[in-house]
Amino acid sequence: MAILFGLIPFALQLLLIIHVLKRGRDFFWIYLLIFLPLVGGLAYIVVEILPGVGRSRAVRSAGQAVAKAINPTRRMRELESLLALQDTVRNRLDLAGEYRAGGLPEKAVDVLKGCLTGVHADDPELRYTLVQALVESGQAAEALPLLARLEREGRLESVSDKICILRAREAAGEDTLSAYRLLYEADKGLESGYWHVAALVKAGRREEAARIVQEMRDQLKRFRQFKRTMGTQWLERAAKILG
């Protein structure tokens, strides 16, 4: 009986490897299942099997998070393959988003520039995503005309939009410190707080930056719902650049 129980992990490992081969999953899983059978098996079940069993958002999110941690470029490679088969605007936008998330905004620029033609030349989502990628890749000079047009069309109204404009102007060499301050004072949000802190640190005004970071901490204590959003991350990033 003890021998049978001892064989169960090996049997499960074999079944999971067979599942990988039959379903045509990434060959990366086989290496993981062989060399890290316990961790690899649990990860494979969460990422590849559970989403097919339960279609809830929580299960999908958990699977995506585990997949990202184990194989960060997997989703990127999948989207690249999909784009090669189906060259659609949606697939280009999805791949550009993955490139930006992976710290490759210049690749996002290359993917998106080919979209802005014909019926998609005036697509606001395409233009705005391209603007963000241009700013992130240090090509602010190209981003400014697109931003100006989007602004004229009344498409840049949120705080994030205004921050994008300021980032482009700053990257183009303009002094935007006072503009960041005015935006933060009007908004008092955690995202605008982070960018105001970044501008202050860059200007060598660390005491003022420390005061803003403390205000951000107070915001999170007062409005605990922000902890379930990007709020905590903005505070962590602000505290990190302050040192």
C-alpha positions as CSV (number, residue, x, y, z in Angstrom):
1,M,0.0,0.0,0.0
2,A,2.8,2.4,0.9
3,I,4.4,1.7,-2.5
4,L,1.1,2.6,-4.3
5,F,0.8,5.9,-2.4
6,G,4.5,6.6,-3.3
7,L,3.7,6.1,-7.0
8,I,0.8,8.6,-7.0
9,P,3.0,11.7,-7.6
10,F,4.8,10.0,-10.5
11,A,1.5,9.0,-12.0
12,L,0.2,12.5,-11.8
13,Q,3.4,13.9,-13.2
14,L,3.0,11.5,-16.2
15,L,-0.6,12.5,-16.7
16,L,0.2,16.1,-16.8
17,I,3.0,15.6,-19.3
18,I,0.6,13.6,-21.5
19,H,-1.9,16.5,-21.1
20,V,0.8,19.0,-22.3
21,L,1.5,16.9,-25.4
22,K,-2.1,16.1,-26.3
23,R,-3.3,19.8,-25.9
24,G,-0.3,21.2,-27.7
25,R,0.8,23.4,-24.8
26,D,4.1,25.2,-24.6
27,F,7.0,22.7,-24.4
28,F,8.3,24.8,-21.5
29,W,5.8,23.0,-19.2
30,I,7.4,19.6,-19.8
31,Y,10.8,20.9,-18.5
32,L,9.0,22.4,-15.5
33,L,7.1,19.2,-14.8
34,I,10.2,17.0,-15.1
35,F,12.7,19.2,-13.1
36,L,10.2,20.8,-10.6
37,P,7.4,18.3,-10.5
38,L,5.5,19.7,-7.5
39,V,5.8,23.4,-8.2
40,G,5.4,22.8,-12.0
41,G,2.4,20.5,-11.5
42,L,0.6,23.0,-9.3
43,A,1.4,25.9,-11.7
44,Y,0.2,23.9,-14.7
45,I,-3.1,23.0,-13.1
46,V,-3.7,26.6,-12.1
47,V,-2.6,28.1,-15.5
48,E,-3.8,25.5,-18.0
49,I,-6.4,23.3,-16.5
50,L,-8.5,25.3,-14.0
51,P,-9.4,28.1,-16.5
52,G,-11.0,25.5,-18.7
53,V,-12.9,24.1,-15.7
54,G,-14.1,27.3,-14.1
55,R,-14.5,30.4,-16.3
56,S,-14.7,32.9,-13.4
57,R,-12.7,36.1,-13.6
58,A,-10.9,35.2,-10.3
59,V,-9.7,31.9,-11.7
60,R,-8.6,33.5,-15.0
61,S,-6.8,36.3,-13.1
62,A,-5.0,33.8,-10.8
63,G,-3.9,31.8,-13.8
64,Q,-2.6,34.8,-15.7
65,A,-0.7,36.0,-12.6
66,V,1.0,32.6,-12.1
67,A,1.7,32.3,-15.9
68,K,3.3,35.7,-15.9
69,A,5.5,34.9,-12.9
70,I,6.7,31.6,-14.3
71,N,7.1,32.5,-18.0
72,P,7.0,36.3,-18.4
73,T,7.3,36.3,-22.2
74,R,4.8,33.6,-22.9
75,R,1.8,35.9,-23.5
76,M,4.0,38.1,-25.7
77,R,5.0,35.2,-27.9
78,E,1.4,34.1,-28.1
79,L,0.3,37.5,-29.3
80,E,3.2,37.7,-31.8
81,S,2.1,34.4,-33.3
82,L,-1.5,35.5,-33.4
83,L,-0.6,38.7,-35.1
84,A,1.4,36.8,-37.7
85,L,-1.8,34.7,-38.5
86,Q,-4.4,37.5,-38.1
87,D,-3.1,41.0,-38.7
88,T,-5.9,43.0,-37.1
89,V,-5.9,46.3,-35.2
90,R,-7.2,44.6,-32.1
91,N,-4.3,42.1,-32.1
92,R,-1.8,44.9,-32.7
93,L,-3.2,46.9,-29.8
94,D,-3.0,43.8,-27.5
95,L,0.6,43.1,-28.5
96,A,1.5,46.7,-28.1
97,G,0.1,46.6,-24.6
98,E,2.1,43.5,-23.8
99,Y,5.3,45.1,-25.2
100,R,4.7,48.2,-23.0
101,A,4.1,46.1,-19.9
102,G,7.3,44.2,-20.6
103,G,9.4,47.4,-20.9
104,L,9.6,47.3,-24.7
105,P,7.8,50.5,-25.7
106,E,9.9,50.9,-28.9
107,K,8.5,47.6,-30.1
108,A,5.0,48.9,-29.3
109,V,5.7,51.9,-31.5
110,D,6.7,49.7,-34.4
111,V,3.6,47.6,-34.1
112,L,1.2,50.6,-33.9
113,K,2.7,52.8,-36.6
114,G,1.6,50.3,-39.2
115,C,-2.0,50.7,-38.1
116,L,-2.6,54.4,-38.6
117,T,-3.6,54.2,-42.3
118,G,-6.8,54.0,-44.2
119,V,-10.0,53.7,-42.1
120,H,-7.9,53.5,-38.9
121,A,-5.9,56.7,-39.5
122,D,-8.1,58.6,-37.1
123,D,-8.7,55.8,-34.5
124,P,-8.4,57.6,-31.1
125,E,-7.4,54.5,-29.2
126,L,-4.7,53.7,-31.6
127,R,-3.4,57.3,-31.6
128,Y,-3.4,57.5,-27.8
129,T,-1.7,54.1,-27.3
130,L,0.9,55.2,-29.8
131,V,1.4,58.4,-27.9
132,Q,2.0,56.6,-24.7
133,A,4.5,54.2,-26.4
134,L,6.3,57.1,-28.0
135,V,6.7,58.9,-24.6
136,E,7.8,55.8,-22.9
137,S,10.4,55.1,-25.6
138,G,11.9,58.6,-25.5
139,Q,10.3,59.8,-28.7
140,A,8.4,62.7,-27.2
141,A,8.9,65.0,-30.3
142,E,6.8,62.6,-32.3
143,A,4.2,62.3,-29.6
144,L,3.5,66.0,-29.2
145,P,1.6,66.6,-32.5
146,L,-0.6,63.6,-31.9
147,L,-1.3,64.8,-28.4
148,A,-2.1,68.3,-29.6
149,R,-4.6,66.8,-32.1
150,L,-6.2,64.5,-29.5
151,E,-6.5,67.5,-27.1
152,R,-8.2,69.7,-29.8
153,E,-10.7,66.9,-30.4
154,G,-11.5,66.9,-26.7
155,R,-10.3,63.4,-26.1
156,L,-7.8,64.1,-23.3
157,E,-9.8,65.0,-20.2
158,S,-8.7,62.5,-17.5
159,V,-5.9,63.0,-15.0
160,S,-4.0,60.2,-16.8
161,D,-4.4,62.0,-20.1
162,K,-3.1,65.3,-18.6
163,I,-0.1,63.4,-17.1
164,C,0.7,61.9,-20.5
165,I,0.7,65.4,-22.0
166,L,3.1,66.7,-19.3
167,R,5.4,63.7,-19.7
168,A,5.7,64.4,-23.4
169,R,6.4,68.0,-22.9
170,E,8.9,67.2,-20.2
171,A,10.7,64.6,-22.4
172,A,10.8,67.3,-25.1
173,G,12.8,69.5,-22.8
174,E,10.0,71.8,-21.3
175,D,10.0,72.8,-17.7
176,T,6.8,71.1,-16.4
177,L,7.4,71.2,-12.6
178,S,4.8,73.9,-11.9
179,A,2.3,72.1,-14.2
180,Y,2.8,68.9,-12.2
181,R,2.2,70.8,-9.0
182,L,-1.0,72.5,-10.3
183,L,-2.3,69.2,-11.5
184,Y,-1.6,67.5,-8.1
185,E,-3.2,70.4,-6.2
186,A,-6.3,70.2,-8.3
187,D,-6.6,66.4,-8.2
188,K,-4.9,65.3,-4.9
189,G,-4.8,61.8,-6.4
190,L,-2.1,59.1,-6.0
191,E,-1.2,59.0,-9.6
192,S,-0.7,62.7,-10.0
193,G,1.1,62.6,-6.6
194,Y,3.6,60.1,-7.9
195,W,4.4,62.2,-11.0
196,H,4.7,65.4,-8.8
197,V,7.1,63.6,-6.5
198,A,9.1,62.4,-9.5
199,A,9.4,66.0,-10.9
200,L,10.4,67.4,-7.5
201,V,13.1,64.7,-7.0
202,K,14.4,65.5,-10.5
203,A,14.6,69.2,-9.5
204,G,16.4,68.4,-6.3
205,R,13.5,69.4,-4.0
206,R,13.5,66.3,-1.9
207,E,11.9,67.9,1.2
208,E,8.8,68.9,-0.8
209,A,8.8,65.5,-2.4
210,A,8.8,63.9,1.1
211,R,5.8,66.0,2.1
212,I,3.8,64.8,-0.9
213,V,4.7,61.2,-0.2
214,Q,3.4,61.6,3.3
215,E,0.2,63.1,1.9
216,M,-0.2,60.1,-0.3
217,R,0.2,57.8,2.7
218,D,-2.5,59.8,4.5
219,Q,-4.7,59.4,1.5
220,L,-4.4,55.6,1.6
221,K,-5.2,55.6,5.3
222,R,-8.3,57.8,4.8
223,F,-9.6,56.0,1.7
224,R,-8.9,52.4,2.1
225,Q,-10.6,51.4,-1.1
226,F,-7.5,52.8,-3.0
227,K,-5.5,49.9,-1.6
228,R,-7.4,47.6,-4.0
229,T,-6.5,49.7,-7.0
230,M,-3.2,51.1,-8.3
231,G,-3.1,53.5,-5.3
232,T,-0.7,51.3,-3.2
233,Q,1.6,50.9,-6.2
234,W,1.8,54.7,-6.9
235,L,2.7,55.2,-3.3
236,E,5.4,52.5,-3.4
237,R,6.9,53.9,-6.6
238,A,6.9,57.5,-5.1
239,A,8.6,56.3,-1.9
240,K,11.1,54.3,-3.9
241,I,12.3,57.3,-6.1
242,L,12.5,59.4,-3.0
243,G,14.8,56.9,-1.4
